[in-house]
Amino acid sequence: MAADEIDYNIVFPDAAASGRHWPGTKEPVVVLLGWAGCKDRHLSKYSSIYNEQGCVTIRYTAPLNTVFISEPFGYKELKGAALRLLEMLFDYEVENRPIFFHTFSNGGFMLYRYVAELLRADRRFGALRLIGAVVDSAPGGRNLPGSLRALAATLGPNVSPLPRYVLLALFAVAVFLLRVVLYPLTKYIHKNHYDAVKDRPPAWPHCFLYSRADQVIRHRDIEVFMETLKQKGVAVDSFDFASSAHVSHFRDFPERYASKCRNFLSACMKDLEGSTQKERRRVLCP
């Protein structure tokens, strides 16, 4: 794989499904950004929610080293992946369709942060029509215990105890120094994903799916983030699953979770249709 390539999966829906769910309009393109350590077989279960609705889906999960090493140390490798994802829309000639994101945990949200920044700063992507984003179990602020739990879960049981403890200890020291002790100084050079998006949030609607039982991302972080977006004029929807663990809401409540995603996507599409009709009237009746 070339240095500028990323390992992704794209699925085009059956034409009949697209016509049935999106008559008279172009079907949405849903980009799913997996959590750290997520396998594509796991992400495909989420993409099926949208494939069954006649959507194009793109699945991508950033490598572990970019989430747990590059980002904490201030290297913006994820920005390159975000750029390639947006360029891919043009490669497959779907750039003129509504674009919708579904991100998972901080690993997906870190990548989403750079997508939002590129859409704001790069003129090449000015024509893309972003209509909304579902955010699952994110974002979290500076939460060292949660970060350690996330890394421990990602390493899994296959890593022997000694290397496991060494990796966790090194990670804890690095994060504590760079993202807690020195962050008041280094944030002017490289803000973390939480502060960067909170300070300059995307304008499109967001739906946050989370749980107060989450032991990795504090529900209070998500609620403060949502409130800030509302104060800045961003349309926000949310649902607290209350009892499910980190990125386990779909597993524990599959029907309710899928319904929340489908309904939010439909609402975003209706908003787009309404704004398009207003634009047409403005052109016809200046």
Secondary structure, 3 states (H helix, E strand, C coil): CCCCCCCEEEECCCHHHHHHHCCCCCCCEEEEECCCCCCHHHHHHHHHHHHCCCCEEEEECCCHHHHHHHCCCCCCHHHHHHHHHHHHHHHCCCCCCEEEEEEEHHHHHHHHHHHHHHHHHCHHHCCCEEEEEEEECCCCCCCHHHHHHHHHHHHCCCCCHHHHHHHHHHHHHHHHHHHHHCHHHHCCCCCCHHHHHHHCCCCCCEEEEECCCCCCCCHHHHHHHHHHHHHCCCCEEEEECCCCCCCCHHHHCHHHHHHHHHHHHHHHHHHHHHHHHHHHHHHHCC
